[in-house]
Amino acid sequence: MSEPTAWATLLWDDPITPQAYVVHVLVRRFGLDRERAGELMAQAERDGRAEVARGAREEQEMLVAGLHADGLVATLERVLP
């Protein structure tokens, strides 16, 4: 029996949105501590994107929609086994 497909929520670099706001959103939406949220924000800035969550498609779709509602650039990506 194959494993269920996982999906990832990707946060993309956004040179317009203040870094402190991105960290604030990650703390509030994902329950991260400020240090981890800052690491993910820095990774998105450095690499162009950062995976901020992984799980079932429906859950990740809601997370992407929430990040959009907060004005951030995010997408959903299938994670290959």
VMD Tcl script that draws the C-alpha trace (Angstrom):
set ca {
  {0.00 0.00 0.00}
  {1.44 3.38 -0.98}
  {1.83 6.30 1.39}
  {-0.60 9.20 1.03}
  {0.72 12.10 -0.99}
  {2.06 14.94 1.11}
  {1.72 18.61 0.20}
  {3.85 21.54 1.27}
  {3.02 25.17 1.92}
  {5.74 27.35 0.45}
  {6.41 30.91 1.53}
  {8.00 32.97 -1.24}
  {10.39 35.89 -0.94}
  {8.58 39.19 -1.02}
  {10.87 42.24 -1.09}
  {7.98 44.60 -0.26}
  {6.53 43.11 2.93}
  {8.49 44.05 6.09}
  {10.44 41.17 7.59}
  {9.00 41.78 11.05}
  {5.48 41.38 9.65}
  {6.37 38.08 7.97}
  {7.76 36.78 11.27}
  {4.62 37.98 13.08}
  {2.36 36.12 10.63}
  {4.38 32.90 10.91}
  {4.24 33.04 14.72}
  {0.49 33.69 14.73}
  {-0.55 31.28 11.97}
  {1.79 28.36 12.71}
  {2.48 28.74 16.43}
  {6.22 28.99 15.80}
  {8.56 30.70 18.19}
  {10.04 33.98 16.92}
  {13.45 32.40 16.31}
  {12.10 29.63 14.05}
  {9.79 32.07 12.25}
  {12.80 34.33 11.66}
  {14.81 31.41 10.27}
  {12.03 30.57 7.78}
  {11.66 34.21 6.77}
  {15.44 34.43 6.23}
  {15.44 31.19 4.21}
  {12.70 32.55 1.93}
  {14.69 35.73 1.48}
  {17.95 33.88 0.80}
  {16.66 30.96 -1.30}
  {13.56 32.55 -2.79}
  {11.21 30.24 -0.87}
  {10.84 28.26 2.35}
  {8.66 25.29 3.23}
  {6.64 26.36 6.25}
  {4.31 23.37 6.60}
  {3.65 19.90 5.22}
  {0.66 17.60 5.38}
  {-2.64 16.70 3.76}
  {-3.67 18.75 0.75}
  {-6.82 20.24 2.29}
  {-4.94 21.44 5.37}
  {-2.18 22.98 3.25}
  {-4.73 24.68 0.98}
  {-6.21 26.39 4.04}
  {-2.77 27.47 5.23}
  {-1.94 28.95 1.81}
  {-5.27 30.79 1.78}
  {-4.54 32.15 5.27}
  {-1.13 33.42 4.21}
  {-2.74 35.08 1.18}
  {-5.28 36.72 3.48}
  {-2.35 38.13 5.45}
  {-0.86 39.54 2.27}
  {2.00 37.06 1.89}
  {3.01 35.17 -1.24}
  {2.53 31.42 -0.76}
  {1.82 28.38 -2.89}
  {0.98 24.71 -2.54}
  {3.39 22.09 -3.87}
  {3.11 18.32 -4.03}
  {5.91 16.55 -2.18}
  {7.16 13.55 -4.10}
  {7.97 10.43 -2.08}
}
mol new
graphics top color blue
foreach p $ca { graphics top sphere $p radius 0.5 }
foreach p [lrange $ca 0 end-1] q [lrange $ca 1 end] { graphics top cylinder $p $q radius 0.2 }
display resetview
